């Protein structure tokens, strides 16, 4: 009795190979489909990093090298002397400007984030008459440019005697309509209403619930608003320019622009060019440090919110 033999299925391996080739062809990056997006991304990267690279290179040059050497590459290293000259210029006023900027930014960022967290939590978790109308009013104020409010704010503050002092910069920066909107959206998703009701049943007051429970869940949103306000206040130029008249209260933006105007005007003041460039580079270092430092709390807040939610 003969044993029947089964002919090998030649088509199966061929079909499998065809499917593998098809999947390989469909893999992202295996064809030229990613070439154009990559080129665009590289172009945007160069566009945004080129000014920063030039700033770093120029801050290491002396005044002569700044005009005689190639602009996008290093010459004689003069960064330390430039830093010393920056802090010694005009009797060390740069340090005063730096201290003012830190004070304006920190106080405004913390205050605006706290107010936005409280207001956003209230809009999200409390029912009261006119809530939607008030929220739409807050949301509509986001559309108004801050520069359009500078002159009316100055006129109001001048009658109150608040001009030419730190309050003239800090108080307007405490109001963050976009921060309130962001915190309301985040509070609706991150703070469970059942958790609030359970705390109320246990006898906790509203302020205690917000401080002990809700605020911890709102940490990622709080840090986001804090960073946005910190950067906006640090880079604010027009409001301090309108509100402040004495150089001792200037932030870095107004002070560096004053130095730049002196350097551009000529008449022997061109020696300030390398100082303006070095001062501009030093002014962005605190922003980078703030992002690096607060990123830890941002990520830990996201993880904590995910576990508790």
Long-range contacts (C-beta under 8 A, 24 or more apart in sequence): 55-277, 55-280, 55-281, 56-281, 58-274, 58-277, 59-274, 59-277, 59-278, 59-280, 59-281, 61-274, 62-274, 63-270, 63-271, 63-273, 63-274, 66-273, 66-274, 66-277, 78-274, 79-278, 82-274, 82-275, 82-277, 82-278, 83-278, 83-282, 85-274, 85-275, 85-278, 86-275, 86-278, 86-279, 86-282, 89-259, 89-272, 89-275, 93-247, 93-248, 93-255, 94-252, 94-255, 94-279, 96-248, 96-250, 97-250, 97-251, 97-252, 97-254, 97-255, 97-256, 98-252, 98-282, 98-283, 100-166, 100-249, 100-250, 100-251, 100-252, 101-234, 101-251, 101-252, 101-253, 101-283, 102-286, 103-166, 104-166, 104-169, 104-170, 104-173, 104-233, 104-234, 104-236, 104-240, 104-251, 105-230, 105-233, 105-234, 106-230, 107-170, 108-169, 108-170, 108-173, 108-174, 108-229, 108-230, 108-233, 109-226, 109-227, 109-229, 109-230, 109-233, 110-226, 111-170, 111-173, 111-174, 112-173, 112-174, 112-175, 112-176, 112-179, 112-225, 112-226, 112-229, 113-176, 113-179, 113-222, 113-223, 113-225, 113-226, 113-229, 114-222, 115-174, 115-175, 115-176, 115-179, 115-180, 116-176, 116-179, 116-180, 116-182, 116-183, 116-222, 116-225, 117-183, 117-215, 117-218, 117-221, 117-222, 117-225, 118-210, 119-180, 119-183, 119-184, 120-179, 120-180, 120-181, 120-182, 120-183, 120-184, 120-185, 120-186, 120-187, 120-218, 120-221, 121-183, 121-184, 121-187, 121-191, 121-210, 121-214, 121-218, 123-180, 123-184, 123-187, 124-183, 124-184, 124-185, 124-187, 124-188, 124-191, 125-187, 125-191, 125-193, 125-196, 125-214, 135-184, 138-177, 138-180, 138-181, 139-177, 139-181, 141-177, 142-177, 142-178, 142-181, 146-238, 146-239, 147-238, 150-238, 150-239, 150-242, 151-242, 153-239, 153-242, 153-243, 154-242, 154-243, 157-243, 163-243, 163-244, 163-245, 164-243, 164-244, 164-245, 164-246, 164-249, 165-249, 166-249, 168-240, 168-243, 168-244, 169-233, 169-236, 169-239, 169-240, 169-243, 169-244, 169-251, 172-239, 173-229, 173-232, 173-233, 173-236, 173-239, 176-225, 176-228, 176-229, 178-228, 179-225, 179-228, 179-229, 182-221, 182-224, 182-225, 183-218, 183-221, 183-222, 183-225, 186-218, 186-220, 186-221, 187-214, 187-218, 187-221, 190-217, 190-218, 190-220, 190-221, 190-305, 190-309, 191-217, 191-218, 192-309, 216-304, 216-308, 217-304, 217-305, 217-308, 217-309, 219-297, 219-300, 219-301, 219-304, 219-305, 220-298, 220-301, 220-302, 220-305, 222-301, 223-294, 223-297, 223-298, 223-301, 224-298, 226-294, 227-290, 227-291, 227-294, 230-287, 230-290, 231-287, 231-290, 234-286, 234-287, 252-279, 252-283, 256-280, 256-283
